Amino acid sequence: MTPMFRHPVPLRALVLSVGALSVPVVAVLAFPDWTQGDQGVLVWLTALVPAFLLAYYRGLRGVALALAGGMAVLALTQVAVLLAGKTAPDWYLLLAVVAIYVGICVGLAVFAEILHRERRAAEAMALVDVLTGLPNRRHAEIALDAQFASAVRGVPLAVVMFDLDHFKAVNDRHGHEAGDAALRAFAEVLGSNTRRMNLSARFGGEEFISVLGGADALAAVAVAERIRAGIAAQRFPWGTLTVSAGVAAYDDGMGSYEILVATADRALYRAKALGRNRVEAAEPVASAPLPRPEPAAATPPAAGRGEAVLVIDDDPLTLRSVGRLLQRAGYRVETTEDVDTVLRRFGEATPPDLLITDVMMPQMNGLALADRILAAHPRLRVIYLSGYLQKEVSGAHLPGGVAGYVAKPPDPEALLAMTREVLDRPVVR
């Protein structure tokens, strides 16, 4: 079971709590007559500080601990006063202090528990897809980052991308309720075929992903085939549903989990193209070096010569910063968030000289986009942008006549140097 609160109470909070409890103790022992008065009794309000602090870090349990500690300090202090022969406490006033203290702590406990319960619910919702009950894309990406780090250290890792076939037609012909039922049904099949140590998630729309730690490509294909057959065997009031899947396994040339996922997605596109309702595995590739520009400290990157550069990214901030950087360097830059715009531009008589694309995008990943363009432009020059880099990237995983890679957020000098390198490097076919 997941702990209710993950973070320990900081040392400074504990020190403040002890200090707050020591204030009334010192006051009662040093100034007993004053603390029995109406003003002196206020010194006991500092004993509420631990309750507030521990409520923040431990909720109901924290308040209970603070209450127990405060009551123990109060009792021991009064015993010490009596043993020392000092002024006897005003028992009615002491009873009133205890009642108020307990009341405030109980109210604080209820309030803290409500806040923490709402926070836990919000955190759970942030990682779970409401419709299917599966983990969502954010949760999957957290798992991917951790599993990819293990793969870099030698643990096998495979990823399966699923896409429900003709799902839009299900929504259009039978309504969104039928579409939601189909998504839930596939989620059940996916969940029942996912081991506890692995993770399957809804990646967006009708796309799902399975992250299979400890599995190679053959094992992942077997899992994907079971899931494909499982959903195909189900019968819905409006008919049947099939799914296509793409499989990719980690190898040393993949420096980022985004490239691993994009490689599985490319295999998924192939499964769709070959007729759907099938599983396709990405072909293993031999490692190939990427072009390496000179270090930034050696010579500044050469300026642009008016070449046309098309930049696509689903992050407006990256799109704007990359576009401005290249424009100032002397390139003719066009930016877009739309895959169809890119395909149209490369279908024109004079296509752009260079494509700069994000690896992971909602409409189509950058590797699949380059594949589409390469069919008509085998000399395509392309630079891929991707974050979460954990190892050196091999050029064999990046389609293109000449391909380059720059980590996100892009370093200006690295991006300018790679742009010049990819434009100047001859295409070898």
C-alpha positions as CSV (number, residue, x, y, z in Angstrom):
1,M,0.0,0.0,0.0
2,T,1.2,3.5,-0.8
3,P,2.1,5.5,2.3
4,M,-0.4,8.2,3.1
5,F,2.4,10.9,3.3
6,R,5.6,10.3,1.5
7,H,7.8,13.1,2.9
8,P,9.2,13.0,6.4
9,V,8.7,15.9,8.8
10,P,11.7,18.3,8.2
11,L,14.1,18.8,11.0
12,R,13.3,22.5,11.2
13,A,9.6,21.8,11.9
14,L,10.6,19.5,14.7
15,V,12.9,22.1,16.2
16,L,10.2,24.7,16.0
17,S,7.7,22.4,17.6
18,V,10.1,21.6,20.5
19,G,10.8,25.3,20.9
20,A,7.2,26.2,20.9
21,L,6.4,23.7,23.6
22,S,9.3,24.9,25.7
23,V,8.0,28.5,25.9
24,P,5.1,27.9,28.3
25,V,7.2,25.4,30.3
26,V,9.9,28.1,30.9
27,A,7.3,30.8,31.6
28,V,5.4,28.7,34.1
29,L,8.5,27.7,36.0
30,A,10.2,31.1,35.9
31,F,7.1,33.3,36.3
32,P,4.4,31.2,38.0
33,D,2.4,34.1,39.3
34,W,2.3,35.9,36.0
35,T,1.2,32.8,34.1
36,Q,-1.8,32.4,36.3
37,G,-3.2,35.7,35.2
38,D,-5.4,36.5,32.3
39,Q,-2.5,37.7,30.1
40,G,0.0,35.1,31.2
41,V,-2.3,32.2,30.2
42,L,-1.9,33.3,26.5
43,V,1.6,31.9,26.7
44,W,0.0,28.4,26.2
45,L,-1.1,29.4,22.7
46,T,2.5,28.6,21.5
47,A,1.7,25.0,22.3
48,L,-0.6,25.0,19.3
49,V,2.3,25.5,16.9
50,P,3.3,21.8,16.7
51,A,-0.3,21.0,15.9
52,F,-0.3,23.3,12.9
53,L,3.1,22.1,11.7
54,L,2.4,18.4,12.1
55,A,-1.1,18.8,10.5
56,Y,0.6,20.0,7.3
57,Y,3.0,17.1,7.2
58,R,1.1,14.3,8.8
59,G,-2.6,15.2,8.8
60,L,-4.8,13.6,11.5
61,R,-1.9,11.6,12.9
62,G,0.2,14.6,13.2
63,V,-2.4,16.5,15.1
64,A,-3.0,13.6,17.4
65,L,0.8,13.4,18.1
66,A,0.9,17.1,18.8
67,L,-2.1,16.9,21.1
68,A,-0.6,14.1,23.0
69,G,2.7,16.0,23.3
70,G,1.1,19.2,24.4
71,M,-1.1,17.5,27.0
72,A,2.0,15.7,28.4
73,V,3.9,18.9,28.6
74,L,1.0,20.7,30.3
75,A,0.6,17.9,32.9
76,L,4.3,17.5,33.6
77,T,4.7,21.3,33.9
78,Q,1.9,21.5,36.5
79,V,3.4,18.6,38.5
80,A,6.7,20.3,38.5
81,V,5.1,23.5,39.8
82,L,3.4,21.7,42.7
83,L,6.6,19.8,43.6
84,A,8.6,23.0,43.6
85,G,6.2,24.5,46.1
86,K,5.4,27.4,43.7
87,T,2.0,29.1,43.4
88,A,-0.7,26.5,42.9
89,P,-2.4,26.6,39.5
90,D,-5.9,28.0,39.0
91,W,-7.6,24.7,38.3
92,Y,-10.6,26.3,36.7
93,L,-8.3,28.3,34.4
94,L,-6.2,25.3,33.7
95,L,-9.3,23.3,32.8
96,A,-10.4,26.1,30.4
97,V,-7.0,26.1,28.8
98,V,-7.1,22.3,28.3
99,A,-10.6,22.5,26.8
100,I,-9.7,25.2,24.4
101,Y,-6.5,23.5,23.4
102,V,-8.3,20.2,22.8
103,G,-11.1,21.9,20.8
104,I,-8.7,23.7,18.5
105,C,-6.6,20.6,17.9
106,V,-9.7,18.5,17.1
107,G,-11.0,21.2,14.7
108,L,-7.5,21.5,13.1
109,A,-7.4,17.7,12.7
110,V,-10.7,17.5,10.9
111,F,-9.7,20.4,8.6
112,A,-6.2,18.9,7.9
113,E,-7.7,15.5,7.1
114,I,-10.2,17.0,4.6
115,L,-7.4,18.9,2.9
116,H,-5.1,15.9,2.7
117,R,-7.9,13.7,1.4
118,E,-8.6,16.2,-1.3
119,R,-4.9,16.5,-2.2
120,R,-4.5,12.7,-2.4
121,A,-7.6,12.5,-4.6
122,A,-6.2,15.2,-6.9
123,E,-2.8,13.5,-7.1
124,A,-4.5,10.2,-8.0
125,M,-6.7,11.9,-10.7
126,A,-3.6,13.5,-12.2
127,L,-2.1,10.1,-12.9
128,V,-5.3,8.1,-13.8
129,D,-7.4,8.2,-16.9
130,V,-11.0,8.8,-15.6
131,L,-12.8,6.9,-18.4
132,T,-10.8,3.7,-18.4
133,G,-9.3,3.6,-14.9
134,L,-5.9,3.0,-16.4
135,P,-2.8,5.1,-15.7
136,N,-2.7,8.2,-18.0
137,R,0.0,9.5,-20.3
138,R,1.7,11.4,-17.5
139,H,2.0,8.3,-15.4
140,A,3.3,6.3,-18.3
141,E,6.0,8.9,-19.0
142,I,7.1,8.8,-15.4
143,A,7.4,5.0,-15.7
144,L,9.1,5.2,-19.0
145,D,11.8,7.5,-17.7
146,A,12.5,5.2,-14.8
147,Q,12.4,2.0,-16.9
148,F,14.6,3.6,-19.6
149,A,17.3,4.4,-16.9
150,S,17.2,0.7,-15.9
151,A,17.5,-0.3,-19.6
152,V,20.6,1.9,-19.9
153,R,22.1,-0.2,-17.1
154,G,21.4,-3.5,-18.9
155,V,17.8,-4.4,-18.0
156,P,15.7,-5.5,-21.0
157,L,12.9,-3.1,-22.0
158,A,10.2,-3.2,-24.6
159,V,7.3,-0.9,-25.4
160,V,4.1,-1.7,-27.3
161,M,1.9,1.0,-28.8
162,F,-1.7,0.1,-29.5
163,D,-4.3,1.9,-31.6
164,L,-7.9,0.9,-32.0
165,D,-8.8,0.3,-35.6
166,H,-11.4,2.6,-37.2
167,F,-12.3,4.0,-33.8
168,K,-13.6,7.3,-35.4
169,A,-16.1,5.2,-37.4
170,V,-17.4,3.7,-34.1
171,N,-18.0,7.1,-32.6
172,D,-19.6,8.5,-35.8
173,R,-21.9,5.5,-36.5
174,H,-22.9,4.4,-33.0
175,G,-22.3,7.4,-30.8
176,H,-19.8,8.4,-28.2
177,E,-21.3,6.1,-25.6
178,A,-20.4,3.1,-27.8
179,G,-16.9,4.6,-28.3
180,D,-16.5,4.9,-24.5
181,A,-17.6,1.3,-24.0
182,A,-15.1,0.2,-26.6
183,L,-12.3,2.1,-24.8
184,R,-13.3,0.6,-21.4
185,A,-13.4,-2.9,-22.9
186,F,-10.0,-2.6,-24.4
187,A,-8.7,-1.2,-21.1
188,E,-9.9,-4.3,-19.3
189,V,-8.2,-6.6,-21.8
190,L,-5.0,-4.6,-21.6
191,G,-5.1,-4.6,-17.8
192,S,-5.8,-8.3,-17.5
193,N,-2.7,-9.0,-19.7
194,T,-0.3,-6.7,-17.9
195,R,1.9,-8.1,-15.1
196,R,2.0,-6.2,-11.8
197,M,5.6,-5.2,-12.4
198,N,4.7,-3.6,-15.8
199,L,2.5,-0.7,-16.7
200,S,-0.2,-0.2,-19.3
201,A,-1.7,3.2,-19.9
202,R,-4.0,5.2,-22.0
203,F,-1.6,7.4,-24.0
204,G,-4.2,9.6,-25.6
205,G,-7.5,9.2,-27.6
206,E,-7.6,5.7,-28.8
207,E,-3.9,5.1,-28.3
208,F,-2.6,2.9,-25.5
209,I,0.9,1.9,-24.4
210,S,2.4,-1.0,-22.5
211,V,5.8,-0.6,-20.8
212,L,7.3,-4.1,-20.4
213,G,10.3,-4.0,-18.1
214,G,12.5,-7.2,-18.4
215,A,11.0,-8.1,-21.8
216,D,12.6,-8.4,-25.2
217,A,11.0,-7.8,-28.6
218,L,9.8,-11.5,-28.9
219,A,8.1,-11.4,-25.5
220,A,6.5,-8.1,-26.2
221,V,5.1,-9.4,-29.5
222,A,3.6,-12.3,-27.7
223,V,1.9,-10.0,-25.2
224,A,0.6,-7.8,-28.0
225,E,-0.8,-10.8,-29.9
226,R,-2.7,-12.0,-26.8
227,I,-4.2,-8.5,-26.3
228,R,-5.0,-8.2,-30.0
229,A,-6.7,-11.6,-30.0
230,G,-8.5,-10.8,-26.7
231,I,-10.2,-7.7,-28.0
232,A,-11.0,-9.2,-31.4
233,A,-12.9,-12.1,-29.6
234,Q,-15.3,-9.7,-27.9
235,R,-18.7,-8.9,-29.3
236,F,-20.4,-5.5,-28.9
237,P,-24.0,-4.7,-29.7
238,W,-22.8,-2.9,-32.8
239,G,-20.2,-5.5,-33.9
240,T,-16.5,-6.2,-33.2
241,L,-13.4,-4.2,-32.5
242,T,-9.8,-4.8,-33.6
243,V,-6.5,-3.2,-32.6
244,S,-3.1,-2.7,-34.3
245,A,0.1,-2.7,-32.4
246,G,3.7,-1.7,-32.8
247,V,6.6,-3.1,-30.8
248,A,10.1,-1.7,-30.1
249,A,12.8,-3.0,-27.8
250,Y,15.5,-0.8,-26.2
251,D,19.0,-0.8,-27.7
252,D,22.1,1.2,-27.1
253,G,21.4,3.7,-29.9
254,M,18.3,5.1,-28.2
255,G,19.3,7.9,-26.0
256,S,15.8,8.9,-24.8
257,Y,12.6,7.0,-24.0
258,E,10.9,9.3,-26.5
259,I,12.9,7.7,-29.3
260,L,11.9,4.2,-28.0
261,V,8.3,5.2,-28.0
262,A,8.5,6.8,-31.4
263,T,10.1,3.7,-32.8
264,A,7.2,1.6,-31.5
265,D,4.9,4.1,-33.0
266,R,6.6,3.8,-36.4
267,A,6.0,0.1,-36.2
268,L,2.3,0.8,-35.4
269,Y,2.0,3.0,-38.5
270,R,3.4,0.0,-40.5
271,A,0.8,-2.3,-39.0
272,K,-1.9,0.1,-40.0
273,A,-0.6,0.4,-43.5
274,L,-0.4,-3.4,-43.9
275,G,-4.1,-3.8,-43.2
276,R,-4.7,-3.3,-39.4
277,N,-5.6,-5.9,-36.8
278,R,-1.9,-7.0,-36.6
279,V,1.3,-6.6,-34.6
280,E,4.4,-5.3,-36.2
281,A,7.8,-5.2,-34.5
282,A,10.4,-2.5,-35.3
283,E,13.4,-4.0,-37.1
284,P,16.7,-3.9,-35.2
285,V,19.2,-1.5,-36.6
286,A,22.9,-1.2,-36.6
287,S,24.4,1.7,-34.7
288,A,25.5,4.6,-36.8
289,P,27.1,7.8,-35.6
290,L,25.3,11.1,-35.8
291,P,27.0,14.2,-37.4
292,R,29.1,15.9,-34.8
293,P,29.6,19.7,-35.1
294,E,32.7,21.3,-33.8
295,P,32.6,22.2,-30.1
296,A,31.1,25.6,-29.5
297,A,34.3,26.9,-27.9
298,A,36.4,26.2,-31.1
299,T,34.6,28.3,-33.7
300,P,31.2,30.0,-33.6
301,P,28.5,28.3,-35.7
302,A,28.4,29.6,-39.3
303,A,25.5,31.9,-40.1
304,G,22.6,30.9,-42.4
305,R,22.6,31.5,-46.1
306,G,19.0,32.1,-46.5
307,E,18.0,28.4,-46.5
308,A,14.4,27.6,-45.8
309,V,13.8,25.8,-42.5
310,L,10.5,24.4,-41.4
311,V,10.1,23.9,-37.6
312,I,7.3,21.8,-36.1
313,D,6.7,21.4,-32.3
314,D,3.6,21.1,-30.2
315,D,5.3,23.3,-27.5
316,P,4.6,27.0,-28.5
317,L,7.5,28.2,-26.3
318,T,10.0,26.0,-28.1
319,L,8.5,26.8,-31.4
320,R,8.9,30.5,-30.9
321,S,12.4,30.4,-29.4
322,V,13.8,28.1,-32.1
323,G,12.2,30.2,-34.8
324,R,13.6,33.4,-33.6
325,L,17.0,32.0,-33.1
326,L,17.2,30.7,-36.6
327,Q,15.8,33.9,-38.1
328,R,18.4,36.0,-36.4
329,A,21.1,33.6,-37.7
330,G,20.1,34.2,-41.3
331,Y,17.6,31.4,-42.1
332,R,14.2,31.8,-43.7
333,V,12.0,30.1,-41.0
334,E,8.4,28.9,-41.0
335,T,7.0,27.5,-37.8
336,T,3.9,25.3,-37.3
337,E,2.2,22.9,-34.8
338,D,0.3,21.1,-37.6
339,V,1.5,17.9,-39.2
340,D,-0.7,18.5,-42.3
341,T,1.0,21.8,-42.9
342,V,4.4,20.1,-42.9
343,L,3.2,17.4,-45.4
344,R,1.7,20.0,-47.6
345,R,4.9,22.1,-47.7
346,F,7.1,19.1,-48.6
347,G,4.6,18.3,-51.3
348,E,5.2,21.6,-53.1
349,A,7.5,22.2,-56.0
350,T,10.1,23.9,-53.8
351,P,10.1,22.2,-50.4
352,P,12.0,23.5,-47.3
353,D,15.8,22.8,-47.2
354,L,15.5,21.5,-43.6
355,L,12.9,20.1,-41.3
356,I,13.3,20.5,-37.5
357,T,10.8,18.4,-35.6
358,D,9.9,17.3,-32.1
359,V,10.2,13.6,-31.6
360,M,6.9,13.3,-29.6
361,M,3.8,15.1,-30.8
362,P,0.1,14.4,-30.4
363,Q,-0.8,14.1,-34.1
364,M,2.2,12.1,-35.3
365,N,5.6,11.5,-33.9
366,G,8.6,13.1,-35.6
367,L,10.1,9.8,-36.8
368,A,6.8,8.8,-38.5
369,L,6.5,12.2,-40.0
370,A,10.0,12.0,-41.5
371,D,9.1,8.5,-42.9
372,R,6.1,10.0,-44.7
373,I,8.2,12.7,-46.2
374,L,11.1,10.4,-47.2
375,A,8.8,8.5,-49.5
376,A,8.8,11.5,-51.8
377,H,12.0,13.2,-50.6
378,P,14.7,10.6,-49.9
379,R,17.3,13.3,-49.5
380,L,15.4,14.9,-46.6
381,R,17.5,16.8,-44.1
382,V,16.0,16.7,-40.6
383,I,17.0,17.6,-37.0
384,Y,15.1,15.9,-34.2
385,L,14.4,17.7,-30.9
386,S,13.8,15.6,-27.8
387,G,14.1,15.8,-24.0
388,Y,14.9,13.2,-21.3
389,L,18.2,12.3,-22.9
390,Q,20.0,9.6,-20.9
391,K,22.6,8.3,-23.4
392,E,24.2,9.2,-26.7
393,V,21.7,8.9,-29.6
394,S,22.6,6.8,-32.7
395,G,21.7,8.1,-36.1
396,A,20.4,4.7,-37.2
397,H,17.2,5.3,-35.2
398,L,16.6,8.7,-36.9
399,P,15.2,8.4,-40.5
400,G,16.4,11.0,-43.0
401,G,18.9,11.5,-45.8
402,V,20.9,13.4,-43.2
403,A,19.7,13.4,-39.6
404,G,20.8,15.3,-36.5
405,Y,19.6,15.3,-32.9
406,V,19.5,18.2,-30.3
407,A,18.3,17.7,-26.8
408,K,15.5,19.9,-25.4
409,P,15.4,22.5,-24.3
410,P,17.8,23.3,-27.1
411,D,21.1,25.0,-26.4
412,P,21.3,27.9,-28.9
413,E,24.9,27.2,-30.0
414,A,24.3,23.5,-30.2
415,L,21.2,24.0,-32.4
416,L,22.9,26.5,-34.7
417,A,26.0,24.2,-35.1
418,M,23.8,21.2,-35.8
419,T,21.7,23.1,-38.3
420,R,24.8,24.2,-40.3
421,E,26.2,20.7,-40.1
422,V,23.1,18.9,-41.3
423,L,22.7,21.4,-44.2
424,D,26.3,21.1,-45.3
425,R,26.8,17.4,-44.9
426,P,26.4,15.5,-48.2
427,V,23.6,12.9,-48.5
428,V,25.1,9.4,-48.8
429,R,22.7,6.8,-50.2
